[in-house]
Amino acid sequence: MAGRSKQRTTFAKLNRETRMQEKRREKEARKAARKLEGPVDPLEGVEVVTELRLSDDELPPEAVAPRGRDAE
C-alpha cells in the first residue's frame, strides 16, 4: 500500500504564484484605466508640415541638377 503523505507546495512556488496574481491585477487595473481614458489622438502635439523647401546645399548631390559648364 502506498503512503498517503501529502505533497507540499514549496514557498518558492507560493511566492511565484502570488507575484503572478499581483501582476495580473496590476495589468487589469492598467487596462481599465486605459478604457476610462477614452481614445487617444495619435497626432496630438505633432506639428504637421505640408510644404518642405530645401536649398541646393541641403539636397543630396544626385537630386541637384548640374550647373555650369558640365550641364548638358
SULZI-V398778 format. One record per residue. N is the residue number from 1. BURIAL is 1 if it has 9 or more other ideal C-beta (glycine too) atoms within 8 Angstrom, else 0. Layout:
((N & BURIAL) (N & BURIAL))
This chain:
((1 & 0) (2 & 0) (3 & 0) (4 & 0) (5 & 0) (6 & 0) (7 & 0) (8 & 0) (9 & 0) (10 & 0) (11 & 0) (12 & 0) (13 & 0) (14 & 1) (15 & 0) (16 & 0) (17 & 0) (18 & 0) (19 & 0) (20 & 0) (21 & 0) (22 & 0) (23 & 0) (24 & 0) (25 & 0) (26 & 0) (27 & 0) (28 & 0) (29 & 0) (30 & 0) (31 & 0) (32 & 0) (33 & 0) (34 & 0) (35 & 0) (36 & 0) (37 & 0) (38 & 0) (39 & 0) (40 & 0) (41 & 0) (42 & 0) (43 & 0) (44 & 0) (45 & 0) (46 & 0) (47 & 0) (48 & 0) (49 & 0) (50 & 0) (51 & 0) (52 & 0) (53 & 0) (54 & 0) (55 & 0) (56 & 0) (57 & 0) (58 & 0) (59 & 1) (60 & 0) (61 & 0) (62 & 0) (63 & 0) (64 & 0) (65 & 0) (66 & 0) (67 & 0) (68 & 0) (69 & 0) (70 & 0) (71 & 0) (72 & 0))
